[in-house]
Amino acid sequence: MKVFKFGGFSVSSAANIKQLVNIVKLNKDSQILIVVSAMGKTTDALEALSYAYNNRHDNTFQLLNGIKSYHESIMMELFGTEQHPIFDEIANTFIEIEWMLEDEPHPDHDFSYDQIVSVGELLSSKIISAYLKECSLDNKWLDARSYIHTDNTYKEGIIDWVKTKNSIDALKSLNGYQIIISQGFIGGTSENFTTTLGREGSDYSAAVFASCLNAESLTVWKDVPGIMNADPALFSNAQKYERLPYSEALELAYYGANIIHPKTVKPLQNSGISLYVKPFLNPDESGTKIDGHAKLNSDIPAIILKKNQILLTVSTKDFSYMDENLLSILLHGLAEAHIKQNMMQLSALSVSLSVDRDEAKLRKLISSLSDTFEFSDISDLSLLTILHFKSGDIESYTAGKSVLLEQFSKNKAQLILQ
């Protein structure tokens, strides 16, 4: 079996869904498991809806109707008539959100978020499954929540690997179907509530399915030629990697390259499964192959600019040294608040952290540790990470910027820029 993951761009329009069908037809001799994201910017729209609902804004149904209209317009282009059964199925899926919006918000906003935002993948997968059948490509639609089992950590569900593998193993018996379609990003708890796996988590879902099925490969179809050493929108001389070892792909993802989710690589490496990142609009091109046999080309520096960062300074209240005990308290607080530190620098009395801007998570951190630490922050910053940097690289990439903090090791430079 091959696993194909199609992201938001790949399913953002009727034309792109037709291109998805073409790619499936090119691989008709293989058994394929398709994992899809929500259509276009639907996740962003559902996030806005979740925020409006939790804060009791009066535009919730207006936001919902906009999401409905977007999906209905794509269905009209694909199926040509509202009489097609998929229209009723999608309307029934939206009813689940409507019922929720009529109730008072749940005390745990993360819980509400997951129940609302997860609907995007259910909508896209149902529409694509129906259109594949319309194109004489029979397929089996599966609800990922019945296969990817998580704990109750909403917005970032932690997978129960034993239970998940046992459930996914059952897919091997679906020999009657050449094509199986399911959702990325979502999982289910033992109480049958929906969890999400973190933003951009569809790559991770696809890797979980591939690993548990011992698939031949995972292909992530993107709107880029492959994995680049830098964002071509920011750096005109960006180069494509033809091959990468697992370790380098993991480094790129960890430091903020947006091509694959950071959690994607580990399940594939554990199972020895190759990952391909290929251009959706030009499927015959080679893209980038990631496996355990590739050799790293350290002559190509990797340049990652992560925006919307906050420089958080955490200081002791009583002039105590920032020793191991206080560090352990801080790190535990970061874990409890689900805050990932992208860069950390320690001094005698404080710790400086570069973290993604997330007001709710920061409030939770500060509230839990305010008895022990004092906090200050600077917003609207960028974190520049350069792997395998050469002499002179730093000056060229930081020209015109103020460097607030910098950190160097043998092969890596990190700088917080204002």
C-alpha positions as CSV (number, residue, x, y, z in Angstrom):
1,M,0.0,0.0,0.0
2,K,1.0,3.6,-0.7
3,V,-0.2,6.5,1.5
4,F,-0.9,9.8,-0.2
5,K,-1.5,13.0,1.8
6,F,-3.2,15.9,0.1
7,G,-3.0,19.2,2.0
8,G,-5.4,22.2,1.9
9,F,-4.1,23.6,-1.4
10,S,-4.6,20.3,-3.1
11,V,-8.3,20.3,-2.2
12,S,-9.0,24.0,-2.2
13,S,-11.0,24.1,-5.5
14,A,-12.9,21.9,-7.9
15,A,-9.9,22.2,-10.4
16,N,-7.5,21.0,-7.7
17,I,-9.7,18.1,-6.7
18,K,-9.8,17.0,-10.4
19,Q,-6.0,17.1,-10.4
20,L,-6.1,14.9,-7.2
21,V,-8.2,12.4,-9.2
22,N,-5.6,12.5,-12.0
23,I,-2.9,11.6,-9.6
24,V,-4.9,8.7,-8.2
25,K,-5.5,7.5,-11.8
26,L,-1.7,7.6,-12.4
27,N,-1.2,5.2,-9.5
28,K,-4.2,3.0,-10.2
29,D,-2.1,-0.2,-10.1
30,S,-1.3,0.4,-6.4
31,Q,-3.5,0.2,-3.4
32,I,-3.7,3.7,-2.0
33,L,-4.7,5.2,1.3
34,I,-5.6,8.9,0.9
35,V,-5.4,11.2,3.8
36,V,-6.8,14.7,3.2
37,S,-6.7,18.1,5.0
38,A,-9.6,20.5,5.2
39,M,-10.3,22.5,2.0
40,G,-8.2,25.6,1.4
41,K,-8.3,27.9,4.5
42,T,-11.3,26.1,6.1
43,T,-9.3,25.4,9.3
44,D,-8.6,29.1,9.7
45,A,-12.3,29.8,9.1
46,L,-13.4,27.2,11.7
47,E,-10.8,28.5,14.2
48,A,-12.5,32.0,13.8
49,L,-15.9,30.3,14.3
50,S,-14.7,28.5,17.4
51,Y,-13.3,31.8,18.8
52,A,-16.5,33.6,18.1
53,Y,-18.6,30.8,19.7
54,N,-16.5,30.6,22.9
55,N,-16.6,34.4,23.3
56,R,-20.3,34.6,22.5
57,H,-19.9,36.9,19.6
58,D,-23.1,37.5,17.5
59,N,-21.6,36.6,14.1
60,T,-21.2,32.8,14.7
61,F,-23.9,31.7,12.2
62,Q,-22.6,34.3,9.7
63,L,-19.2,32.7,9.9
64,L,-20.7,29.2,9.6
65,N,-22.7,30.2,6.5
66,G,-19.6,31.5,4.8
67,I,-18.0,28.1,5.3
68,K,-21.1,26.3,4.0
69,S,-21.2,28.5,0.9
70,Y,-17.5,27.8,0.1
71,H,-18.1,24.0,0.2
72,E,-21.4,24.2,-1.7
73,S,-19.8,26.2,-4.5
74,I,-17.1,23.5,-4.9
75,M,-19.7,20.7,-4.9
76,M,-21.7,22.5,-7.6
77,E,-18.6,22.7,-9.8
78,L,-17.9,19.0,-9.2
79,F,-21.3,17.4,-9.3
80,G,-23.4,20.0,-11.3
81,T,-26.6,19.6,-9.3
82,E,-27.8,20.0,-5.8
83,Q,-29.8,16.7,-6.2
84,H,-26.6,14.7,-5.7
85,P,-26.7,12.8,-2.4
86,I,-23.4,14.4,-1.2
87,F,-25.3,17.7,-0.6
88,D,-27.5,16.1,2.0
89,E,-24.5,14.3,3.6
90,I,-22.6,17.6,3.9
91,A,-25.7,19.4,5.2
92,N,-26.0,16.7,7.9
93,T,-22.3,17.2,8.8
94,F,-22.9,20.9,9.3
95,I,-25.9,20.2,11.6
96,E,-23.4,18.8,14.2
97,I,-21.9,22.3,14.4
98,E,-25.2,24.1,14.4
99,W,-26.4,22.0,17.4
100,M,-23.2,22.9,19.3
101,L,-23.5,26.6,18.5
102,E,-27.0,26.7,20.0
103,D,-25.7,25.5,23.4
104,E,-23.6,27.4,26.0
105,P,-19.8,27.1,25.4
106,H,-18.1,24.2,27.1
107,P,-15.9,25.4,30.1
108,D,-12.9,24.0,28.3
109,H,-12.4,26.1,25.2
110,D,-9.9,23.6,23.8
111,F,-12.6,20.9,23.9
112,S,-15.0,23.2,21.9
113,Y,-12.2,24.0,19.5
114,D,-11.6,20.4,18.6
115,Q,-15.2,19.5,18.1
116,I,-15.7,22.5,15.7
117,V,-12.4,22.7,13.9
118,S,-12.2,18.9,13.2
119,V,-15.3,19.1,10.9
120,G,-13.2,20.6,8.1
121,E,-11.5,17.2,7.4
122,L,-14.8,15.3,7.6
123,L,-16.3,17.7,5.0
124,S,-13.4,17.5,2.5
125,S,-12.9,13.7,2.8
126,K,-16.7,13.1,2.2
127,I,-16.8,15.3,-0.9
128,I,-13.6,13.8,-2.4
129,S,-14.8,10.3,-1.7
130,A,-18.1,11.0,-3.5
131,Y,-16.2,12.7,-6.4
132,L,-13.8,9.7,-6.8
133,K,-16.9,7.5,-7.1
134,E,-18.3,9.9,-9.7
135,C,-15.1,9.3,-11.7
136,S,-15.6,5.5,-11.5
137,L,-13.0,5.2,-8.7
138,D,-14.6,3.1,-6.1
139,N,-13.3,3.8,-2.6
140,K,-13.9,3.2,1.1
141,W,-14.4,6.2,3.3
142,L,-13.1,5.8,6.9
143,D,-13.6,8.0,10.0
144,A,-10.0,8.5,11.3
145,R,-11.4,9.0,14.8
146,S,-12.1,5.2,14.9
147,Y,-8.5,4.4,14.1
148,I,-6.3,7.1,15.6
149,H,-6.9,6.9,19.3
150,T,-5.7,9.7,21.6
151,D,-5.8,10.8,25.2
152,N,-7.9,13.8,26.3
153,T,-5.3,16.5,25.5
154,Y,-7.5,18.7,23.3
155,K,-5.8,20.7,20.5
156,E,-2.7,18.4,20.7
157,G,-3.9,14.8,21.3
158,I,-1.3,12.3,22.4
159,I,-1.6,9.1,20.4
160,D,-2.2,5.7,22.1
161,W,0.1,3.8,19.8
162,V,-0.9,0.3,20.9
163,K,-4.6,0.9,20.5
164,T,-4.1,2.8,17.2
165,K,-1.9,0.1,15.7
166,N,-4.4,-2.6,16.6
167,S,-7.2,-0.6,14.9
168,I,-5.3,0.3,11.8
169,D,-4.1,-3.3,11.4
170,A,-7.8,-4.1,10.6
171,L,-7.5,-2.1,7.4
172,K,-5.2,-4.8,5.9
173,S,-8.4,-6.9,5.5
174,L,-10.0,-4.4,3.2
175,N,-8.7,-6.2,0.1
176,G,-11.8,-5.4,-1.9
177,Y,-10.9,-1.7,-2.1
178,Q,-8.1,-0.3,-4.1
179,I,-8.6,3.2,-2.7
180,I,-9.3,4.1,1.0
181,I,-9.9,7.7,2.0
182,S,-9.6,9.2,5.5
183,Q,-8.8,12.4,7.3
184,G,-5.7,14.0,8.7
185,F,-5.4,16.1,11.8
186,I,-8.1,14.3,13.9
187,G,-8.3,11.5,16.4
188,G,-10.8,10.1,18.9
189,T,-10.8,9.6,22.7
190,S,-12.1,6.6,24.6
191,E,-15.3,8.6,25.3
192,N,-15.9,9.2,21.6
193,F,-15.0,12.9,21.6
194,T,-12.8,14.3,18.8
195,T,-9.3,15.5,19.3
196,T,-6.9,17.3,17.0
197,L,-3.2,16.6,16.7
198,G,-1.9,20.2,16.4
199,R,-2.0,22.6,13.5
200,E,-0.8,21.1,10.2
201,G,-1.2,17.7,11.9
202,S,-2.4,15.9,8.7
203,D,1.2,15.0,7.7
204,Y,1.5,13.3,11.1
205,S,-1.8,11.4,10.6
206,A,-0.6,10.1,7.3
207,A,2.7,9.0,8.8
208,V,0.8,7.2,11.6
209,F,-1.3,5.3,9.0
210,A,1.8,4.5,6.9
211,S,3.8,3.2,9.9
212,C,1.0,1.1,11.3
213,L,0.3,-0.4,7.8
214,N,4.0,-0.9,7.0
215,A,3.3,1.0,3.8
216,E,5.6,1.1,0.8
217,S,5.9,4.8,1.0
218,L,4.2,8.1,2.1
219,T,3.9,10.9,-0.5
220,V,3.0,14.4,0.7
221,W,1.6,16.4,-2.3
222,K,2.5,20.1,-2.0
223,D,2.3,23.3,-3.9
224,V,6.1,23.4,-4.1
225,P,8.7,21.4,-6.2
226,G,9.9,19.6,-3.1
227,I,11.7,20.5,0.1
228,M,13.7,23.7,-0.4
229,N,16.7,24.9,1.7
230,A,14.8,28.2,2.2
231,D,11.4,29.7,1.5
232,P,11.6,30.8,-2.2
233,A,9.1,33.6,-1.4
234,L,11.8,35.1,0.9
235,F,15.0,33.9,-0.6
236,S,15.4,34.1,-4.4
237,N,18.3,31.7,-4.5
238,A,16.5,28.8,-2.7
239,Q,17.5,25.3,-3.9
240,K,15.6,22.1,-3.9
241,Y,16.9,19.0,-2.0
242,E,16.8,15.9,-4.2
243,R,17.3,13.6,-1.2
244,L,17.5,14.1,2.5
245,P,18.2,11.8,5.4
246,Y,15.5,11.4,8.1
247,S,17.7,13.3,10.6
248,E,18.0,16.4,8.4
249,A,14.3,16.5,7.5
250,L,13.5,16.3,11.2
251,E,15.9,19.2,12.0
252,L,14.2,21.3,9.3
253,A,10.7,20.6,10.5
254,Y,11.7,21.1,14.2
255,Y,13.1,24.6,13.5
256,G,10.1,25.7,11.6
257,A,10.3,24.7,7.9
258,N,6.6,24.5,6.9
259,I,7.0,21.7,4.5
260,I,6.2,18.8,6.9
261,H,4.9,18.6,10.4
262,P,7.7,18.0,13.0
263,K,6.1,14.8,14.2
264,T,5.9,13.2,10.7
265,V,9.4,11.8,10.5
266,K,9.7,9.6,13.6
267,P,7.0,7.0,12.7
268,L,8.4,6.7,9.2
269,Q,12.0,6.3,10.4
270,N,11.0,3.7,13.0
271,S,9.4,1.7,10.2
272,G,12.0,2.4,7.5
273,I,9.4,4.0,5.2
274,S,10.4,6.5,2.5
275,L,8.8,9.9,2.5
276,Y,8.4,11.8,-0.8
277,V,7.5,15.5,-1.0
278,K,6.2,16.0,-4.5
279,P,4.7,18.9,-6.5
280,F,0.9,18.5,-6.8
281,L,0.6,20.3,-10.1
282,N,3.5,18.4,-11.7
283,P,3.3,14.9,-10.4
284,D,5.8,13.5,-12.8
285,E,8.6,15.6,-11.3
286,S,10.9,13.9,-8.8
287,G,10.3,16.1,-5.7
288,T,12.4,15.2,-2.7
289,K,12.9,11.8,-1.3
290,I,13.6,11.3,2.5
291,D,14.9,8.0,3.8
292,G,17.6,6.4,5.9
293,H,20.1,6.0,3.0
294,A,20.5,9.6,1.8
295,K,23.7,11.4,2.4
296,L,23.6,15.0,3.8
297,N,24.9,17.7,1.5
298,S,26.3,20.2,4.1
299,D,27.4,22.6,1.3
300,I,23.7,23.7,1.1
301,P,22.8,25.9,4.1
302,A,19.2,25.5,5.4
303,I,17.6,28.9,6.1
304,I,14.5,28.9,8.2
305,L,12.7,32.2,9.2
306,K,10.0,31.6,11.8
307,K,7.8,34.7,12.2
308,N,5.3,35.8,14.9
309,Q,7.7,35.0,17.7
310,I,7.8,36.3,21.3
311,L,11.0,36.7,23.2
312,L,9.9,35.7,26.7
313,T,12.3,36.5,29.6
314,V,11.7,34.5,32.8
315,S,13.4,35.8,35.9
316,T,13.7,34.7,39.5
317,K,11.8,36.9,42.0
318,D,14.3,36.7,44.9
319,F,17.6,37.1,43.1
320,S,18.1,33.3,43.3
321,Y,20.3,31.6,40.7
322,M,18.4,29.9,37.9
323,D,19.5,26.5,39.0
324,E,18.4,23.0,38.0
325,N,15.5,23.0,40.4
326,L,14.0,26.3,39.1
327,L,14.7,25.1,35.5
328,S,12.8,21.9,36.1
329,I,9.8,24.0,37.4
330,L,9.9,26.2,34.3
331,L,10.2,23.3,31.9
332,H,7.4,21.5,33.6
333,G,5.2,24.6,33.3
334,L,6.0,24.9,29.6
335,A,5.0,21.3,29.1
336,E,1.8,21.7,31.0
337,A,0.9,24.8,28.9
338,H,1.9,23.0,25.6
339,I,4.4,25.7,24.8
340,K,7.4,24.6,22.6
341,Q,10.5,26.6,23.0
342,N,12.2,27.3,19.7
343,M,15.3,28.8,21.3
344,M,16.5,29.0,24.9
345,Q,19.3,30.9,26.5
346,L,20.3,30.7,30.2
347,S,21.9,33.3,32.4
348,A,22.5,33.4,36.1
349,L,19.1,35.0,37.0
350,S,16.9,34.4,34.0
351,V,16.0,32.3,31.0
352,S,15.2,33.8,27.6
353,L,12.9,31.9,25.3
354,S,11.7,32.3,21.7
355,V,8.2,30.9,21.5
356,D,5.3,31.0,19.1
357,R,2.7,33.7,19.8
358,D,-0.3,32.0,21.5
359,E,-1.9,34.3,24.0
360,A,-4.0,31.6,25.7
361,K,-1.0,29.3,26.3
362,L,1.1,32.2,27.6
363,R,-1.6,33.2,30.0
364,K,-1.8,29.6,31.3
365,L,2.0,29.5,31.8
366,I,2.2,32.8,33.6
367,S,-0.8,32.1,35.8
368,S,0.7,28.7,36.9
369,L,4.2,30.1,37.6
370,S,3.6,33.7,38.8
371,D,4.4,32.8,42.4
372,T,7.9,31.6,41.4
373,F,8.9,33.8,38.4
374,E,8.6,37.2,36.9
375,F,7.8,37.5,33.2
376,S,8.5,40.1,30.5
377,D,8.2,39.8,26.7
378,I,8.8,41.4,23.4
379,S,6.4,40.6,20.5
380,D,6.4,40.7,16.7
381,L,9.8,39.1,16.3
382,S,11.3,36.6,13.9
383,L,13.6,33.6,14.7
384,L,16.2,33.0,12.0
385,T,17.8,29.5,12.1
386,I,20.7,28.6,9.7
387,L,21.9,25.1,9.6
388,H,25.4,24.4,8.1
389,F,26.1,28.2,7.9
390,K,29.2,29.5,6.3
391,S,31.3,32.6,7.1
392,G,29.5,35.7,5.9
393,D,26.1,34.1,5.8
394,I,24.9,35.8,9.0
395,E,25.6,39.3,7.9
396,S,23.8,38.8,4.6
397,Y,20.7,37.4,6.2
398,T,20.4,39.9,9.0
399,A,21.1,43.1,7.1
400,G,18.7,45.9,8.2
401,K,17.5,44.0,11.2
402,S,18.3,44.3,15.0
403,V,19.6,41.2,16.6
404,L,18.2,40.8,20.1
405,L,19.6,37.4,20.9
406,E,22.0,35.0,19.2
407,Q,23.2,31.5,19.7
408,F,25.9,29.6,17.8
409,S,27.0,26.0,17.7
410,K,29.3,24.2,15.3
411,N,26.7,23.8,12.5
412,K,23.8,26.0,13.7
413,A,23.1,29.7,14.2
414,Q,20.0,31.1,15.7
415,L,19.1,34.8,15.9
416,I,16.1,36.6,17.2
417,L,15.4,39.5,14.9
418,Q,13.4,42.7,15.3
